[in-house]
């Protein structure tokens, strides 16, 4: 039995959002699901392809705040935000104004600071409901349940795709290694230690087909949400890895100052070099090509069990591009995490305020649901019965 039966999906025909919608069609029990997007024709085509009478389409100008709030109030009781991370705080504010429960893929510090406002209204908003952050938090929570004490969580992801995908994903990749981003850090002994791009290099043994890859610190929020919700954790890190081609391009941009050089004049136009690069990516057909697509997490945890120090090494694996298709093999891991989260949220959760998935979902149920979709969590030593 669902408490929340009428779902609004924002950004539902984007690269990630469309896979969320497909999984909701295949697995959810919502009575109605509305896909709202600025690209009405694309949303209609997606919904028609599902052949699912529960789905409908609404056109929305996402930057018109009152229009978004009015839409949320129009018969919905749950919002699933699949828009790029730049809209996270904005959509959270809209949900607060519309008095509606919501969730999204990421989190900002501004969102975390909205906790008291949601508590005052008796509302729940779940942040970090994707794969990183999201599934990463849930793997840490699983380890936290199994151990007598969880001391360390070290996360790495392999994000393999062509650099030219959705605009939001291009901005995310460029942001992860932007030297102007001040939020890149790791957590150690009670405080954040801020670092620059391409720091903390570590060769991570991702499962095949990715293999050993260099990974670097990225400004994802697990380094402050995990220690916040699991206070015994004294060391938490997150690193990212990309395809060799993308890695070379990002290192070139960093080494030659594309991020930091102020706008320059080209003919009659003034443009910042990094803004030019973003436009160049979408003008270059070669940047749509990449032989290997997919996404994998490696999460290493340390702690105490029965008085002894133990290491737990987890990783995720999916069917891959031969079975899922090239683009879906990248997008579906994040989409499945979001779909699982929003369906667990729809059951009704006795919590209010800003919450992360590990605070409101059961780790074993979450992991089992991901496994049903082909996103399988493995444990390298098989200590707790997960596949090796």
CORDA-V930886 format. One line per field, one symbol per residue. phi: phi as a letter, one per 40 degrees, with the letter a starting at -180 (. if undefined). psi: psi as a letter, one per 20 degrees, with the letter a starting at -180 (. if undefined). A space follows every 50 residues. Layout:
phi->???
psi->???
This chain:
phi->.ccbbbbbbcgcbcdcdcccccccccbcbccbbbcbaccccccccccccc fbcccabbcacccccccccccdccgbbabbcbcdcccdcdccccccccgb caaacbabcccdccdccccccgbbbccgcbbachddccccccccccccac bbbbbabbbbacccbcdccccccccdbcccccccabbafgacbcbccfbg dacbccccccgcbcbbdbcccdcbcccccbcccbaababbbbcdccdccc cccccbgccbccdbcbgcbbacdcccccccdccbccccbacbbiaabbbb bbabbfgbcbbbbbababdgccccgcccccccccccccccccccccchbc abgcbcdccbbcdcccccccdccgcbcbbcbgcbgccc
psi->ppgoioppopkijagghhhggghhhhirjqgqppopqhngggggggghih loiiqrqpppohinghggghghimjqjppoojrqiijggghghghghilq qrqrhbqrhhghijghghghikqpporlkbgnrehghhgghghhhhqhpp hqooqqqonorqhndqghhghgghhhkpiiojjorqppljrpoprrqkrk ppopmqrqjgapqpqqpqlqjhihhghginiipippqpqqqrqhgggggh hggghjkhhiprqqpocjppqphhhggghhgiiohhjipphpqrpqqpop qqappkjqpqppoqqqqrhrhhgiqgghhghhggghggggghhhhhiopm qrapqrhiiiqpgggggghghhjinppqphikhkjqq.
